[in-house]
Amino acid sequence: MAKILLGPIDQFTPGSLRRVEVSQRALAFAVAVMPEGTIRVIDDLCTHANARLSDGWLEDGCLACPWHGAQFDLETGRALSLPATGRVPTHQPVVEDGFLYVEAATDDDDRGPRSSEGLDEAHLDR
């Protein structure tokens, strides 16, 4: 597991959905902040047609795909409606010292972190 920096926590406001790219690891996450402040992190790729889920919308605790409206449970990543049938990987968010991080499995976990502090920087789409 890698601890990946997503950005300052104040850039993630309640009710928001945004894409965060981690260029060093070729990863992209959809970060959803529910209206009550709960943070959910899910891979940013629909399992049906490879759309960016971060371009979708939040509805009743779920994330809807922008292309065909498939809905995903933000806690489990499970597809809740067609046309998607596959689960999207979810990740554990961590808030620490005013920053949002995610614990994510990566292909090179056995090789250790790439940066000296064990953190990768992320790029936020606004």
C-alpha positions in Angstrom: 0.0 0.0 0.0 1.1 3.5 -0.8 0.2 6.7 1.0 -0.5 9.2 -1.8 -1.0 12.9 -1.2 -4.2 14.2 -2.9 -4.0 17.8 -1.7 -5.0 20.3 1.0 -8.2 19.2 2.7 -9.8 22.7 2.2 -9.8 22.1 -1.6 -12.3 19.3 -1.1 -15.6 20.9 -0.1 -18.9 19.1 1.0 -21.0 18.1 -2.0 -18.0 18.2 -4.4 -16.7 15.6 -6.8 -13.3 16.1 -8.5 -10.6 14.2 -10.4 -7.2 13.9 -8.9 -4.3 12.5 -11.0 -1.2 11.0 -9.6 1.2 11.3 -12.5 4.1 9.3 -10.9 2.0 6.2 -10.7 -0.4 6.7 -13.6 -3.4 6.7 -11.2 -6.6 8.8 -11.2 -9.1 9.0 -8.4 -12.6 10.4 -8.1 -12.8 12.1 -4.7 -16.3 12.6 -3.5 -17.1 14.7 -0.4 -20.6 13.9 0.7 -22.8 16.8 2.0 -22.2 15.7 5.6 -18.4 15.8 5.0 -17.7 12.1 4.6 -14.9 11.6 2.0 -15.0 8.7 -0.5 -12.2 7.8 -2.9 -12.8 5.6 -5.9 -10.9 4.9 -9.1 -11.9 7.4 -11.8 -12.9 4.9 -14.5 -16.3 3.5 -15.2 -16.2 -0.3 -15.6 -18.7 -0.2 -18.5 -17.3 2.3 -21.0 -14.2 3.8 -19.4 -15.7 7.2 -18.7 -14.3 9.5 -16.1 -16.5 9.0 -13.1 -15.4 12.4 -11.7 -17.4 14.0 -14.6 -20.5 12.4 -13.2 -22.7 13.4 -10.3 -23.4 12.4 -6.7 -26.9 11.1 -6.0 -28.2 9.6 -2.8 -24.7 8.5 -1.7 -23.8 7.0 -5.0 -21.7 8.2 -8.0 -23.4 8.2 -11.4 -21.4 7.8 -14.6 -21.7 10.8 -17.0 -22.1 8.7 -20.1 -24.8 6.2 -19.5 -25.9 6.9 -15.9 -24.6 3.7 -14.3 -24.5 4.2 -10.5 -21.8 3.0 -8.1 -21.8 2.6 -4.4 -19.1 4.9 -3.1 -18.3 2.7 -0.1 -17.9 -0.6 -1.9 -17.5 0.4 -5.5 -20.2 -2.1 -6.5 -22.2 -1.3 -9.6 -25.8 -0.6 -8.6 -27.3 -0.2 -12.1 -26.9 -1.1 -15.7 -25.1 -0.8 -18.0 -22.2 -1.2 -15.6 -21.8 -4.6 -13.9 -18.2 -4.5 -12.6 -17.0 -3.1 -9.3 -14.8 0.0 -9.2 -11.9 -0.2 -6.7 -12.3 2.0 -3.7 -9.6 3.5 -1.4 -9.2 4.5 2.2 -9.0 8.3 2.6 -6.8 9.7 5.4 -6.9 13.3 6.6 -3.7 14.2 8.4 -2.2 17.7 9.3 -4.6 19.5 6.9 -4.0 17.3 3.9 -6.0 14.5 2.2 -4.1 11.3 1.4 -5.3 8.0 0.1 -4.1 4.5 0.9 -3.9 2.7 -2.5 -2.5 -0.5 -3.7 -0.1 -0.2 -6.6 1.7 -2.6 -8.9 5.1 -1.7 -7.4 4.2 -2.0 -3.7 6.9 -4.6 -3.3 9.5 -2.2 -4.6 8.7 0.5 -1.9 7.9 4.2 -2.3 9.3 6.2 -5.2 9.8 9.4 -3.3 12.1 10.0 -0.4 9.2 10.6 2.0 7.0 7.8 0.6 4.5 10.3 -0.8 3.5 11.1 -4.4 2.1 14.5 -5.3 -1.2 14.7 -7.1 -2.6 17.1 -9.7 -6.1 18.4 -9.1 -8.6 19.1 -11.9 -10.7 22.1 -11.2 
